[in-house]
Amino acid sequence: MFDNFELKIAATTEGQIRLRIGGKGPATMLLHGHPRTHMTWGKVADALADHFTVICPDLPGFGGSFIPADSCNSEKSSKRAKAAVLKELMENLGFVSFNVVGHDRGSLTAFRLAMDYPQSVRRLITIDGLPVIEHLERADWKFARDWYHWFFFAQPEKPERAISSDPDAWYNNLSAELMGQEAYDDVLRAIHDPAVVHGMIEDYRASTRIDHLHDREDRDAGRQVQCKMLCLWSLRDDLQKIYGNPAAIWNCWARDVEGFGIDSGHHVAEENPEALASAITDFLLE
């Protein structure tokens, strides 16, 4: 994976970002989900590299990137703060405008990038994600049963203690066979580092403390994503089961949305990278 990609540690005003970059063509940033690192994108990145300059960072708080400073409202771990850091990163790399693709937690930061910096984001792709406020306002007993971790991770201290007492048991669905050995080893290092575990949990705390307020402000002001957007979801995951057609929800948040499901479980970049890379390429090159 990541053939002919360069591993870099890049400085930003908030801290260092670990990333891989390679390929040629329009700049396209791929943002991973929980508890992954940028390594989850390896097979997809290789497939995209013939058409795009692909930038795969570890999100702030994840993997080898900096851990945002704590505050009572988790402001530094908000998607707005992370979007600002990643915009700065891209500009430092020489990319004034770029495409952004986000999966799971990464989709939240990708959305915030497109919302807050319409002059920077050419096209937006989200995978298995909705705006935070949509998750919270639509939460019912099924959400609480199946996505209980949203509310557990919002609690102080206890999530970190539970995870770090036995990281392998908590994240027991990790698979070297599925992910590739290098990606598997990378995520194992992350989940065994208490500082990274805290950074990942703060990403969830920010959702219930401040991210939903940012979403509400945008909705109340009638702001929408200005660029073209593609919404993707995994057909063997539960986003569509809980919410119905995700693209219909995104239609309230963006001016120009299309979307469809991909035959995969939740970690589509690892389970069906060919279909995902094809969907990304077709949308960004149309």
Buried (B, 14 or more C-beta within 10 A) or exposed (E): BBEEBEEBEBEBEBBBBBBBBBBEBBBBBBBBBBBBBBBBBBBBBBBBBEBBBBBBBBBBBBBBBBBBEEBEEBBBBBBBBBBBBBBBBBBEBEBEBBBBBBBBBBBBBBBBBBBBBEEBBBBBBBBBBBBBBBBBEEBEEEBEEEBEEBBEBBBEEEBBEBBBEEBEEBBEEBEEEEBBEEBBEBBBEBBEBEEBBBBBBBBBBBBBBBBBBBBBEBBEEEEBBBBBBBBBBBBEBBBBEBBEBBBEBBBEBBEBBBBEBBEBBBBBBBBBBEBBBBBBBEBBEE
